[in-house]
C-alpha cells in the first residue's frame, strides 16, 4: 500500500511539472506570437489570464490517472505520455469548450484552437509521463 501512495505522490508531482511546462509553452507562444490570429490570441489571452498555478494544479490532478493506467496498460515507450495526454485533450475539446459556448468543438471555429490544446496537452503528457517513467521503470 505504501508503494501505491508513493506512485501517487510521484505522479502528482510529475503532473505539476508537466503543467508548469505547458504553462511556459503557452507563455512563449503568446510572447513571441507564434500562432498569430485574432481568435488564437484571444484564446491565449484568456488562458494566460489564469494564475500559473491553475494549470499546474489541473495537470497534477490529471496526472493521478497515471498510476491506474500504468497498472493496466504497461506501456514502456515515450508514447505513454502522448497516450496520457489524449484524456485531457478529449475532455477539453468535447466537454469544456462546448460548455463555454464555442459550439460543439473548437474545430467549428478555428483549427488552431484544437491544435493549441493538443500541443499543450502533449507537452504536459510528455513531461509528466517522462518523469513518472524515469522514476518507475514499470
Buried (B, 14 or more C-beta within 10 A) or exposed (E): EEEEEEBBEBBBBBBBBBBBBBBEBBBEBBEEEEBEEEEBBEBBEEBBEEEEEEBBEBBBBBBEBBBEBBEEEEBEEEEBBBBBBEBBBEBBBEEEBBEEEBEEBBEEBBEBBBEBBBBBBBBBBBBBBBBBBEBBEB
